[in-house]
């Protein structure tokens, strides 16, 4: 009886088997032969599932991003205030658990700047839009709840891009010696401007009142 192969799962298995290879080496230095050896498949078999090593990285990045999104969703639900949600969102740029994602992101940025490729730009645009729209929805909800001033929604893209820019600067300069502290300080300073005065106290008082009943 012929063995039925789940091709989509096989693609995932191959990509996941290369996590360490891609996190510790630049994409330009890795060959399809190395990938095949790491994945435990023949080079011909590898090409049955992937046209290029970039396609493998996209698959791996999607898997890691999905894992991160699921964890982030749970983490955000435990935060009461938008300021803390933004800080939690920004952990992707410095938390140890997101090291693999950052390694892939740096590789994408490097290739995008040195060897612009349409498929890479399309992938990064899709990733950006996915996270940005999620981020923007959080700001809109905070405005609707009376936590932030209305104009803060217009700052969403700037906040999002600033966090990414600070991460890139921390990788290429000595400007940010402690990215976690610098990012959180920036967020605190920003929210001193866009938070509605007294919102936290009102919410805490309301919760205290509800607890009495």
PLY file of the C-alpha trace (Angstrom):
ply
format ascii 1.0
element vertex 213
property float x
property float y
property float z
element edge 212
property int vertex1
property int vertex2
end_header
0.00 0.00 0.00
1.41 3.40 -0.99
2.29 5.81 1.79
0.26 9.01 1.61
2.39 12.07 2.37
0.80 15.19 3.82
2.73 17.69 1.69
1.76 20.76 3.71
2.88 19.11 6.94
6.07 17.95 5.23
6.85 21.55 4.26
6.33 22.62 7.85
8.53 19.80 9.15
11.35 20.70 6.76
11.17 24.40 7.68
11.11 23.68 11.43
14.09 21.35 11.16
16.12 24.32 9.90
15.29 26.73 12.73
18.76 26.65 14.25
20.49 26.74 10.87
18.73 29.96 9.86
18.96 31.60 13.28
22.75 31.17 13.46
23.75 31.81 9.84
23.05 34.43 7.19
20.78 33.36 4.37
23.47 34.16 1.78
25.88 31.71 3.40
23.43 28.80 3.47
23.05 26.44 0.50
20.12 24.24 -0.47
22.45 21.26 0.03
23.01 22.29 3.66
19.28 22.72 4.17
18.56 19.30 2.69
21.18 17.69 4.94
19.82 19.47 8.02
16.26 18.44 7.16
17.30 14.85 6.47
15.97 14.82 2.91
17.53 14.59 -0.52
18.21 17.77 -2.45
15.74 16.66 -5.13
13.08 16.09 -2.51
13.74 19.54 -1.06
13.07 21.13 -4.43
9.75 19.28 -4.62
8.57 21.40 -1.70
10.50 24.65 -2.05
11.70 26.59 -5.09
14.32 28.53 -3.12
15.82 28.96 0.33
13.92 32.25 0.63
10.68 30.30 0.37
11.81 28.08 3.23
12.56 31.14 5.36
9.11 32.57 4.58
7.50 29.32 5.70
9.56 29.23 8.89
8.86 32.89 9.61
5.13 32.34 9.18
5.22 29.46 11.65
7.14 31.50 14.23
4.93 34.54 13.70
1.82 32.44 14.24
3.28 31.04 17.46
4.19 34.55 18.58
0.76 35.95 17.71
-1.02 33.29 19.76
1.20 33.95 22.78
0.88 37.71 22.36
-2.90 37.52 22.18
-2.98 35.81 25.58
-0.45 38.23 27.03
-2.37 41.29 25.84
-5.64 40.02 27.29
-4.09 40.09 30.76
-3.13 43.79 30.49
-5.71 46.36 31.61
-4.11 49.50 30.22
-3.05 50.41 26.69
0.33 51.64 27.87
1.11 48.15 29.20
-0.25 46.50 26.06
2.11 48.55 23.90
5.03 47.55 26.14
3.99 43.90 25.83
3.72 44.30 22.06
7.24 45.76 21.96
8.83 42.81 23.73
9.32 41.16 20.35
12.28 43.52 19.85
14.21 42.48 22.96
12.72 39.46 24.77
14.93 36.37 24.75
12.05 34.13 23.65
11.77 36.08 20.37
15.44 35.71 19.42
14.70 33.53 16.37
12.16 35.97 14.99
14.58 38.86 15.37
17.33 36.91 13.60
15.02 36.28 10.65
13.82 39.88 10.63
17.38 41.23 10.52
18.10 38.89 7.62
15.02 40.14 5.76
16.03 43.77 6.32
19.57 43.10 5.13
18.43 41.40 1.94
15.74 44.00 1.28
18.33 46.79 1.39
21.14 45.07 -0.50
19.22 42.85 -2.94
15.64 44.13 -3.30
13.28 41.31 -4.21
9.60 41.64 -4.95
8.56 38.48 -3.09
10.53 39.51 0.00
8.98 42.98 -0.01
5.53 41.45 -0.43
6.13 39.10 2.49
7.39 41.86 4.78
4.52 44.14 3.77
2.01 41.42 4.63
3.67 40.88 8.02
3.77 44.61 8.71
0.12 45.09 7.80
-0.98 42.14 9.89
0.70 43.42 13.05
0.03 47.07 12.36
-3.72 46.59 11.86
-3.84 44.61 15.09
-1.90 47.38 16.82
-4.19 50.05 15.37
-7.30 48.20 16.56
-5.91 48.29 20.10
-5.49 52.06 19.88
-9.00 52.52 18.49
-10.45 50.45 21.30
-8.53 52.48 23.88
-9.93 55.72 22.39
-13.44 54.27 22.37
-13.09 53.30 26.04
-11.98 56.81 26.95
-8.44 55.81 27.86
-6.66 57.72 25.08
-7.32 61.01 23.34
-8.83 60.69 19.86
-5.76 61.99 18.04
-3.68 59.07 19.35
-5.02 56.78 16.60
-3.16 58.93 14.09
0.08 58.20 15.93
-0.27 54.43 15.68
1.90 53.87 12.62
4.56 56.20 14.00
4.69 54.33 17.31
4.88 51.00 15.50
7.64 52.10 13.13
9.57 53.87 15.91
9.80 50.64 17.91
11.12 48.79 14.86
13.52 51.63 14.09
14.90 51.64 17.63
15.51 47.90 17.32
17.41 48.31 14.05
19.41 51.21 15.51
20.28 49.08 18.54
21.71 46.45 16.17
23.77 48.88 14.10
24.84 51.63 16.53
25.70 52.24 20.17
22.86 54.75 20.58
20.65 52.34 22.53
22.65 50.49 25.17
19.53 49.07 26.83
16.77 48.69 24.26
14.19 47.41 26.74
14.62 50.44 29.01
14.82 52.93 26.14
11.69 51.53 24.48
9.71 51.52 27.70
10.86 55.05 28.54
9.71 56.20 25.11
6.31 54.53 25.62
5.92 56.06 29.09
6.75 59.55 27.78
4.34 59.18 24.88
1.48 57.98 27.06
1.94 60.88 29.43
0.76 62.95 26.46
-1.99 60.79 24.95
-3.57 59.21 28.04
-6.78 60.81 29.26
-6.19 62.31 32.71
-7.71 60.30 35.52
-8.64 57.26 33.39
-6.63 54.80 35.47
-8.06 56.11 38.73
-11.64 55.95 37.41
-11.19 52.36 36.26
-9.58 51.31 39.52
-12.36 52.99 41.53
-14.99 51.28 39.39
-13.38 47.89 39.93
-13.21 48.54 43.66
-16.91 49.40 43.71
-17.82 46.28 41.75
-15.77 44.16 44.15
-18.02 45.20 47.01
-21.02 43.46 45.47
0 1
1 2
2 3
3 4
4 5
5 6
6 7
7 8
8 9
9 10
10 11
11 12
12 13
13 14
14 15
15 16
16 17
17 18
18 19
19 20
20 21
21 22
22 23
23 24
24 25
25 26
26 27
27 28
28 29
29 30
30 31
31 32
32 33
33 34
34 35
35 36
36 37
37 38
38 39
39 40
40 41
41 42
42 43
43 44
44 45
45 46
46 47
47 48
48 49
49 50
50 51
51 52
52 53
53 54
54 55
55 56
56 57
57 58
58 59
59 60
60 61
61 62
62 63
63 64
64 65
65 66
66 67
67 68
68 69
69 70
70 71
71 72
72 73
73 74
74 75
75 76
76 77
77 78
78 79
79 80
80 81
81 82
82 83
83 84
84 85
85 86
86 87
87 88
88 89
89 90
90 91
91 92
92 93
93 94
94 95
95 96
96 97
97 98
98 99
99 100
100 101
101 102
102 103
103 104
104 105
105 106
106 107
107 108
108 109
109 110
110 111
111 112
112 113
113 114
114 115
115 116
116 117
117 118
118 119
119 120
120 121
121 122
122 123
123 124
124 125
125 126
126 127
127 128
128 129
129 130
130 131
131 132
132 133
133 134
134 135
135 136
136 137
137 138
138 139
139 140
140 141
141 142
142 143
143 144
144 145
145 146
146 147
147 148
148 149
149 150
150 151
151 152
152 153
153 154
154 155
155 156
156 157
157 158
158 159
159 160
160 161
161 162
162 163
163 164
164 165
165 166
166 167
167 168
168 169
169 170
170 171
171 172
172 173
173 174
174 175
175 176
176 177
177 178
178 179
179 180
180 181
181 182
182 183
183 184
184 185
185 186
186 187
187 188
188 189
189 190
190 191
191 192
192 193
193 194
194 195
195 196
196 197
197 198
198 199
199 200
200 201
201 202
202 203
203 204
204 205
205 206
206 207
207 208
208 209
209 210
210 211
211 212
